[in-house]
Amino acid sequence: MENEVPTKRYEYAVRVTSTRYEILALAQRSRDRADAENTFDELKHQ
């Protein structure tokens, strides 16, 4: 399609939880877990 207008593409994720953490605390817990998982992935692929 030659005349197609360039568009931005976005990726979304949704987290549903019943915990009573405030949103910033929940986001930090998610980042901490992701950091820990990345460390294990790096160790596995050495």
C-alpha positions as CSV (number, residue, x, y, z in Angstrom):
1,M,0.0,0.0,0.0
2,E,1.9,3.0,-1.3
3,N,-0.3,5.7,0.0
4,E,-0.6,4.4,3.5
5,V,-0.1,6.9,6.3
6,P,2.5,5.9,8.9
7,T,1.0,5.3,12.3
8,K,2.4,4.6,15.7
9,R,1.8,1.2,17.2
10,Y,1.3,0.7,20.9
11,E,1.4,-2.4,23.1
12,Y,-0.6,-2.5,26.2
13,A,-0.6,-4.8,29.3
14,V,-3.3,-5.1,31.9
15,R,-2.8,-6.4,35.4
16,V,-5.8,-7.4,37.5
17,T,-5.3,-8.0,41.2
18,S,-7.1,-8.1,44.4
19,T,-4.2,-6.9,46.5
20,R,-4.5,-3.8,48.6
21,Y,-1.2,-2.2,47.5
22,E,-1.3,1.3,46.2
23,I,-0.5,1.7,42.5
24,L,3.0,2.9,42.9
25,A,3.9,0.1,45.4
26,L,2.4,-2.4,43.0
27,A,4.4,-1.0,40.1
28,Q,7.6,-1.2,42.1
29,R,6.9,-4.8,43.1
30,S,6.4,-5.7,39.4
31,R,9.7,-4.0,38.5
32,D,11.5,-5.8,41.3
33,R,10.2,-9.2,40.1
34,A,11.1,-8.4,36.5
35,D,14.7,-7.5,37.6
36,A,15.0,-10.8,39.5
37,E,13.7,-12.8,36.5
38,N,16.1,-11.0,34.2
39,T,19.0,-11.9,36.4
40,F,18.1,-15.6,36.2
41,D,17.7,-15.4,32.5
42,E,21.2,-13.9,32.2
43,L,22.7,-16.6,34.3
44,K,21.1,-19.3,32.3
45,H,22.4,-17.9,29.0
46,Q,26.0,-17.4,30.0
